[in-house]
């Protein structure tokens, strides 16, 4: 894997911490998970996203940057401050 693209993905996500995103994750066997959440933290190897549901409970999920690189996870930033980046 190319180190420059992973670091580039991390830098773009660092700019969008606290912003609302739409996340589309391929869970295998034709199961696709689509939710809106907030990028909570960006770490050296992973990033975390906070999802809220209708019952006022929240769930925190972590993904790696390689998930975005291999297109297992796709992210679309919903906030106008991040210039609608699609990863």
C-alpha positions as CSV (number, residue, x, y, z in Angstrom):
1,X,0.0,0.0,0.0
2,X,1.2,3.5,-0.8
3,X,2.0,5.4,2.4
4,X,1.3,8.8,0.8
5,X,-2.3,7.9,0.0
6,X,-3.0,6.7,3.5
7,X,-1.5,9.8,5.0
8,X,-3.5,11.9,2.6
9,X,-6.7,10.2,3.6
10,X,-5.8,10.8,7.3
11,X,-5.1,14.5,6.7
12,X,-8.4,15.0,4.9
13,X,-10.3,13.3,7.8
14,X,-8.4,15.4,10.3
15,X,-9.9,18.5,8.7
16,X,-13.4,17.1,9.1
17,X,-13.3,16.1,12.8
18,X,-16.7,17.1,14.3
19,X,-18.4,17.3,10.9
20,X,-21.4,15.3,9.8
21,X,-20.7,12.5,7.3
22,X,-22.6,9.8,5.4
23,X,-20.8,6.5,5.7
24,X,-21.4,3.5,3.4
25,X,-19.7,0.3,4.5
26,X,-19.7,-3.0,2.7
27,X,-20.2,-5.7,5.3
28,X,-19.9,-8.7,2.9
29,X,-22.5,-11.0,1.3
30,X,-24.3,-8.1,-0.3
31,X,-24.9,-6.4,3.0
32,X,-24.4,-2.6,2.9
33,X,-24.5,-0.3,6.0
34,X,-25.4,3.3,5.2
35,X,-25.6,5.8,8.1
36,X,-25.0,9.4,9.0
37,X,-22.7,10.2,11.8
38,X,-20.0,12.5,13.1
39,X,-16.2,12.0,12.7
40,X,-15.2,12.0,16.4
41,X,-11.4,11.3,16.4
42,X,-8.5,10.6,14.1
43,X,-5.7,8.4,15.3
44,X,-2.5,7.2,13.5
45,X,-4.0,4.0,12.3
46,X,-7.8,4.4,12.7
47,X,-10.6,6.9,12.9
48,X,-13.8,6.8,14.9
49,X,-17.3,7.7,13.9
50,X,-20.2,8.4,16.3
51,X,-23.7,7.2,15.1
52,X,-26.9,8.1,16.9
53,X,-30.2,6.3,16.5
54,X,-33.9,7.2,17.1
55,X,-33.7,6.0,20.8
56,X,-31.2,8.7,21.9
57,X,-28.4,6.2,22.2
58,X,-25.1,6.6,20.5
59,X,-22.6,4.0,19.1
60,X,-19.0,4.6,18.3
61,X,-17.4,2.6,15.5
62,X,-13.8,2.6,14.4
63,X,-12.5,2.1,10.8
64,X,-9.0,2.0,9.4
65,X,-7.7,4.2,6.6
66,X,-7.1,1.0,4.5
67,X,-10.8,0.5,4.5
68,X,-11.2,3.7,2.6
69,X,-8.3,2.9,0.4
70,X,-9.7,-0.5,-0.6
71,X,-13.2,1.0,-0.9
72,X,-14.8,-1.2,1.8
73,X,-15.9,2.1,3.4
74,X,-17.0,5.2,1.4
75,X,-17.4,8.6,3.1
76,X,-19.2,11.6,1.9
77,X,-18.9,14.8,4.0
78,X,-22.2,16.5,4.5
79,X,-20.9,19.8,5.9
80,X,-20.2,22.8,3.5
81,X,-17.1,23.7,5.5
82,X,-15.2,20.6,4.2
83,X,-16.0,21.3,0.5
84,X,-18.1,18.1,0.2
85,X,-15.1,15.7,0.1
86,X,-16.0,12.2,-1.1
87,X,-13.5,9.5,0.1
